[in-house]
Amino acid sequence: MPHIDVHNDLPGIRGLMAFRPEAAEPMGALANILLRDEEGISRAERELIATHVSYLNDCFYCHTSHGATACQYLDGNKALVDQVRKDFRNAPISGKLKALITIAASVQKSGKAVTPEQIEAARREGATDRDIHDTVLIAAAFCMFNRYVDGLAATTPSDLSSYDARGRQIAERGYGSHIFSTFPIPVSEVAQ
Amino acid sequence: MPHIDVHNDLPGIRGLMAFRPEAAEPMGALANILLRDEEGISRAERELIATHVSYLNDCFYCHTSHGATACQYLDGNKALVDQVRKDFRNAPISGKLKALITIAASVQKSGKAVTPEQIEAARREGATDRDIHDTVLIAAAFCMFNRYVDGLAATTPSDLSSYDARGRQIAERGYGSHIFSTFPIPVSEVAQ
């Protein structure tokens, strides 16, 4: 049960966002920009960075929901998502993504934990300034989202199939405040 | 020197935001909602919560700039701001604000560090669900902003008077993407 009465039974961050829609709107917009952009880092890779950081922050709701969304972009390869969650260094992903997740994992500890050597390693694997910027900001943003969800003890469904359904919706429609208000999305809205 | 070339010499988060204006817009909007609202928690109190969390995260740019903004709302009482930064439990602030900063300090560690006892203590001091929500989200948001600034090694001015000037501007005009683009604000814009 959440620490506060959110006046709804929506799961995870969605219940909190419905409680405070003014704040939900920029948070949804930020998620959309950071996770739906495809320049330099693919949507699958952005979701994998978010999943790994959320796993390090021990936020079950976030690493499960973003892992499910990553899975949608990866032909349903749950084993790969799980390996990135727990052991990305040995996962079959690009050297560039490994270097970027290394930076993200430092950000999870503290901004100051990022080293010039980690930045150089990412550059050697082909990362641009924009890729490094987005990686740091995705990791930082999930240090916010994870703390928001767990700091208010948001409702966390234990039924894993609900995350898969949600992952499909996010992959199809993206983030933004509209996505937080309904689950499942009414047929009327899907038909638009 | 920042880890990436941001193509400008703006200080702190402003240099990063100018590099990626699409992401700057929702972050500015979020800061405005969380720090400029006055329902339940005053602007001074919101800035003090942000300052304390930024101090715990050892982010010099953020705790100095938000401390300077708090100071603007507190008749220039720098000693009070500094005491809240380093020793809020013994500062001459309300019991309610002490209870909310206690929650914020837990969020800085991890969302899961917030306890039902801390929530109850805040309620006993008169905190509402909305006050608790905003406190958790301010603390979580500064875990993002602080990591964004230090994770990219943003330029941090050592001249403390520049933070005071900036604090005055923020107190007068608020956040939002417009505030990040110019410093000092051109006379033409102030005259509007």
Boltz contact constraints between the chains, C-beta under 6 A:
constraints:
  - contact:
      token1: [A, 3]
      token2: [B, 119]
      max_distance: 6.0
  - contact:
      token1: [A, 4]
      token2: [B, 129]
      max_distance: 6.0
  - contact:
      token1: [A, 4]
      token2: [B, 132]
      max_distance: 6.0
  - contact:
      token1: [A, 4]
      token2: [B, 133]
      max_distance: 6.0
  - contact:
      token1: [A, 5]
      token2: [B, 129]
      max_distance: 6.0
  - contact:
      token1: [A, 20]
      token2: [B, 133]
      max_distance: 6.0
  - contact:
      token1: [A, 22]
      token2: [B, 33]
      max_distance: 6.0
  - contact:
      token1: [A, 23]
      token2: [B, 33]
      max_distance: 6.0
  - contact:
      token1: [A, 26]
      token2: [B, 26]
      max_distance: 6.0
  - contact:
      token1: [A, 26]
      token2: [B, 29]
      max_distance: 6.0
  - contact:
      token1: [A, 26]
      token2: [B, 30]
      max_distance: 6.0
  - contact:
      token1: [A, 29]
      token2: [B, 26]
      max_distance: 6.0
  - contact:
      token1: [A, 30]
      token2: [B, 26]
      max_distance: 6.0
  - contact:
      token1: [A, 33]
      token2: [B, 22]
      max_distance: 6.0
  - contact:
      token1: [A, 33]
      token2: [B, 23]
      max_distance: 6.0
  - contact:
      token1: [A, 107]
      token2: [B, 147]
      max_distance: 6.0
  - contact:
      token1: [A, 107]
      token2: [B, 151]
      max_distance: 6.0
  - contact:
      token1: [A, 111]
      token2: [B, 147]
      max_distance: 6.0
  - contact:
      token1: [A, 111]
      token2: [B, 150]
      max_distance: 6.0
  - contact:
      token1: [A, 111]
      token2: [B, 151]
      max_distance: 6.0
  - contact:
      token1: [A, 112]
      token2: [B, 150]
      max_distance: 6.0
  - contact:
      token1: [A, 114]
      token2: [B, 151]
      max_distance: 6.0
  - contact:
      token1: [A, 119]
      token2: [B, 3]
      max_distance: 6.0
  - contact:
      token1: [A, 129]
      token2: [B, 4]
      max_distance: 6.0
  - contact:
      token1: [A, 129]
      token2: [B, 5]
      max_distance: 6.0
  - contact:
      token1: [A, 132]
      token2: [B, 4]
      max_distance: 6.0
  - contact:
      token1: [A, 133]
      token2: [B, 4]
      max_distance: 6.0
  - contact:
      token1: [A, 133]
      token2: [B, 20]
      max_distance: 6.0
  - contact:
      token1: [A, 136]
      token2: [B, 151]
      max_distance: 6.0
  - contact:
      token1: [A, 136]
      token2: [B, 152]
      max_distance: 6.0
  - contact:
      token1: [A, 137]
      token2: [B, 148]
      max_distance: 6.0
  - contact:
      token1: [A, 140]
      token2: [B, 144]
      max_distance: 6.0
  - contact:
      token1: [A, 140]
      token2: [B, 147]
      max_distance: 6.0
  - contact:
      token1: [A, 140]
      token2: [B, 148]
      max_distance: 6.0
  - contact:
      token1: [A, 141]
      token2: [B, 144]
      max_distance: 6.0
  - contact:
      token1: [A, 143]
      token2: [B, 143]
      max_distance: 6.0
  - contact:
      token1: [A, 143]
      token2: [B, 144]
      max_distance: 6.0
  - contact:
      token1: [A, 143]
      token2: [B, 147]
      max_distance: 6.0
  - contact:
      token1: [A, 144]
      token2: [B, 140]
      max_distance: 6.0
  - contact:
      token1: [A, 144]
      token2: [B, 141]
      max_distance: 6.0
  - contact:
      token1: [A, 144]
      token2: [B, 143]
      max_distance: 6.0
  - contact:
      token1: [A, 144]
      token2: [B, 144]
      max_distance: 6.0
  - contact:
      token1: [A, 147]
      token2: [B, 107]
      max_distance: 6.0
  - contact:
      token1: [A, 147]
      token2: [B, 111]
      max_distance: 6.0
  - contact:
      token1: [A, 147]
      token2: [B, 140]
      max_distance: 6.0
  - contact:
      token1: [A, 147]
      token2: [B, 143]
      max_distance: 6.0
  - contact:
      token1: [A, 148]
      token2: [B, 137]
      max_distance: 6.0
  - contact:
      token1: [A, 148]
      token2: [B, 140]
      max_distance: 6.0
  - contact:
      token1: [A, 150]
      token2: [B, 111]
      max_distance: 6.0
  - contact:
      token1: [A, 150]
      token2: [B, 112]
      max_distance: 6.0
  - contact:
      token1: [A, 151]
      token2: [B, 107]
      max_distance: 6.0
  - contact:
      token1: [A, 151]
      token2: [B, 111]
      max_distance: 6.0
  - contact:
      token1: [A, 151]
      token2: [B, 114]
      max_distance: 6.0
  - contact:
      token1: [A, 151]
      token2: [B, 136]
      max_distance: 6.0
  - contact:
      token1: [A, 152]
      token2: [B, 136]
      max_distance: 6.0
